């Protein structure tokens, strides 16, 4: 559809038309993308037309939604997926609306889209456009629509390629945003709709997330969500349509009010996904806010091109790794004092087939981090704030960490020397074998992080070492020695009161 963006009341056409993103070439259909497309376009296979509704609830915390007894959001959760999640903090970006909604819309973290705060000083949104723009570029006939109570979502985060972008006048606020969304869904035929509601954030600033006013605001916005969902389900063509409805938030709030910092409360977000691909009442721990954009695109039947370099994955295509299976056996704190007593979040017991070699490890130190540990974002980041642990956004669910800095917070002797050892993988008959893993590495001093390959039980051979800050997915294509039939990996970290190394999502072959 040819973009025709009418000027919203209170905004000039010049202020709304912000340019058109460059066309994106369609890439190959990878195996993962194929599974995702098949999973989330089940409706299309039975002749129904896939459509997407994303509702953003600014500053809304999932635990307080549950406290508020919000019936419409509760119904969406009961009928689909609920996934609590967490955010970054500075220096990647503040827990603010600019980076939050940019992350939701683009499917990449702030170190790629470069929105660090609410000023949009040097955004990289042309390289990483919003998912509505990607949908329009792939299929121009789609009708795309954005209406937002916070103007920059319409004016900046979403590009001029989107058919209609409306920043609701402040005098109308969420009531105006809701009525416009309801009218569009009821009276016209949109394919992709993004609605942003702001009043919960307003209440959080005024009275804090612990106050009654915050719960009242949640109940108010819940009623508006109910009106919007009713407009979808009341469409005359609803039976011929396959709607994916998602709800999310850009950040949380402190109990006394405010956000932008690194507390656990400020770093809260969530994804509710209700549609044909999501079992009723399901809960996941591996979903991140970057998964919303690719999930929407895959539902529309648009293949997520690896060249886009997205951080997110269509939710049905997310595959748990062996570390995730450890969640039921995670325990509470032992020596740590900053982690709340009720938070379950670490174990030294590896998954089946894995082992930890601490034969060269020093003694003493903080028990939780003596050698490789398996932990969660909540447990690890609450051990010590503002030391960049909050930047470990690309790990999911349970991950492995070697943290000599936290270990050294109690009396210890010797150095920190620990090796995480993988199972053996069959490689007979192959000339190369791919090894992939997610890593977050922060170096200091004499600290080392080395990946070693062991072929058929022989001498470990270094295949990768890290010397600088690294945060992302790694791939190694290892040459298989002639006649080798088995490969084992060793991840060795050494240091002494230095920083840390995180590993997750190890895949071989």
Number of C-alpha atoms within 10 A of each C-alpha: 14 12 17 13 17 15 17 18 12 10 16 11 13 8 11 24 22 14 10 15 20 13 11 12 11 14 12 13 14 13 10 16 21 16 16 25 24 19 19 27 24 18 23 18 10 10 11 17 19 23 24 23 23 23 22 22 24 26 31 30 29 22 12 15 18 14 11 18 14 21 16 19 22 18 14 23 21 17 19 22 22 26 20 20 21 22 27 25 27 17 14 20 23 25 28 24 24 23 29 28 25 30 30 26 28 31 30 25 26 24 16 19 21 21 28 25 19 13 11 17 10 10 19 15 21 13 14 23 24 26 23 29 25 25 24 22 20 18 14 17 13 21 22 24 24 23 26 28 25 22 19 19 24 27 20 19 23 26 25 21 28 31 22 21 27 25 25 25 18 14 8 12 17 23 16 19 25 25 15 18 24 20 12 18 23 18 11 11 14 17 21 25 21 23 25 28 25 20 22 27 28 17 24 28 19 15 17 21 27 15 15 13 17 28 23 15 20 27 20 16 24 21 17 20 25 18 17 24 19 15 18 21 16 13 16 11 12 14 12 15 19 23 24 24 21 23 23 26 26 29 29 31 28 21 17 14 20 23 24 19 19 22 19 19 18 28 26 23 26 24 23 27 27 24 21 19 20 20 14 18 15 15 17 13 16 18 24 26 30 25 25 27 26 29 28 27 24 27 29 26 21 19 20 28 17 14 11 16 13 19 21 24 24 26 26 19 19 15 12 14 17 18 22 21 14 21 19 9 11 18 16 17 21 12 15 21 11 13 20 13 11 9 15 19 24 25 20 19 15 20 16 12 10 16 17 19 16 15 10 14 17 17 14 15 20 19 18 25 24 23 26 30 24 27 27 23 23 18 19 23 22 20 17 17 15 15 13 17 22 25 22 21 21 18 24 21 23 26 25 23 24 30 27 28 19 22 25 21 14 12 10 16 12 12 16 27 23 24 25 23 18 20 15 18 16 16 20 14 11 15 14 14 17 12 15 17 16 22 25 22 24 22 19 16 11 11 21 20 21 17 18 20 20 16 21 17 12 10 10 14 14 14 13 12 14 16 15 10 12 16 18 14 17 12 13 14 14 13 11 18 14 10 13 16 16 16 21 20 24 22 23 21 24 24 23 21 20 20 22 23 25 22 22 24 23 18 13 19 12
